[in-house]
Amino acid sequence: MTALWSDQNKFTAWLTVELAVIEAREKLKLIPDGTFKRIKQQAVFSLWKIEEYEKRTSHDLIAFVESVSEHLEEELQKYFHYGLTSYDIEDSARALLVRRGFEIIFEGIEKVAQALEKKARLYKAVPMIGRTHGQHAEPITVGLKFLCWYDDLIRQKKFLHLAYDEMAYTKISGAVGIYGSGLAPELEWQTLRLLHLFPARTSRQIILRDRHAHVLNALASLAGVLENIFLNIRLLAQTEVGEFREVFQKGQKGSSRMPHKRNASIRSEQLDGLSSVVRGYAGIMLEHIKTWGERDISHSSVERIIVPDAFQLVHYMLKTLEEIVTDLEVNQEKITNNLLLTQGIIFSPEVRDLLLTFGFNSETAYLISQQDALRAVTEGQSYLSVLLGDERIPSELKTGELQKIFDLKSKLRHVDDIFARFGL
């Protein structure tokens, strides 16, 4: 991904677009046969020359054109960049780069998804406590947690593909979008066809940046989904919870002062912070959809920084998450201990339902279930023993009916159905 956004690759993309225009002109019989081949063989650029020329011209595209043109035979120079404006080249080249960036992101998503799916399969039947608002709620399985993360991640591909498709629309329509001298819709169509792109129905000197905002928002959404995974790994890695932890490498140290420290989610913490940077970039891009008239340059300085950086950050997050998930340590003993920590009060919904079926009204059934649950936790007794000692509960329920509902398998009976939705 880093190489994709290098200056070398940027100028290579510019040259690709310039050459596509020349090839299209030749196909349309607008220039002599053989012109494209000759120019393609001679067209090269020099990074240091572009930098040198830009100091003089204060215009990177002109510097690029000069750098290439000095390598062309004099009779061919007139065909290079003929009739074009800077953003005929730059917008089309950026479309190529952004779409390739998405393709790399898709590859990264697939690798993380495979790691999550593997963990989901492995721990499909291992019960763990589900938490809401940081408190024990009802049981889930470890595999189901990984499956939820898997589903969240692969769902992002749909949003990313929408942005990927939108970035296929660009322009070769001149300084204000009306195909000035030397340009025509037919040339635009033929050029973009060679690049596997499409002409926008309308354009200015630029393509309006709503498409670019869509790109940044799609990346921000993906970063938010990744952040949710990082955050929950961190929560489950806390000393008091201890259910998950990142691998601790040989020679790794957790603190310069405290030798005992094993920071069990240090990489997740780092990546958690990066997601906020990507979200910030999305907000900045939204502020730069607008343009003065047919074009101003306010968006240019912004997107040269945030578009490459956002792609590189998200790609880094995906690569690191793949490593974290692959090597993630799952402490099944701690998971079981935590599941039993609250003395069985996770079965309070079933207790309430049983009381309702026996004729208690809704409020009374709720109060009995709640009060006995609170007493079990406060006094350190099992929930079942507190219920069996509660005189408000009829004796008929205490000879087997209450005991039956304390069934973890019944709670998790539909986990297989959920996995089946994914063919797992």
Secondary structure, DSSP 4 states (H G I P E B T S, - for coil): -TGGGSHHHHHHHHHHHHHHHHHHHHHTTSS-TTHHHHHHHH----HHHHHHHHHHHS-HHHHHHHHHHTTS-HHHHTTTTTT--HHHHHHHHHHHHHHHHHHHHHHHHHHHHHHHHHHHHHTTT-EEEEEETTEEEEEEEHHHHHHHHHHHHHHHHHHHHHHHHHTTEE----SSSS--TT--HHHHHHHHHHTT-EE-SS-SSS--THHHHHHHHHHHHHHHHHHHHHHHHHHHTSTTT-SEE----TT--S-SS-TT---TTHHHHHHHHHHHHHHHHHHHHHTTS--STT--SHHHHHHHHHHHHHHHHHHHHHHHHHHHHHH-EE-HHHHHHHHTTTTTGGGHHHHHHHHHHTT--HHHHHHHHHHHHHHHHHHT--HHHHHHT-TTS-GGGGGTHHHHT--HHHHTTTHHHHHHTTT-
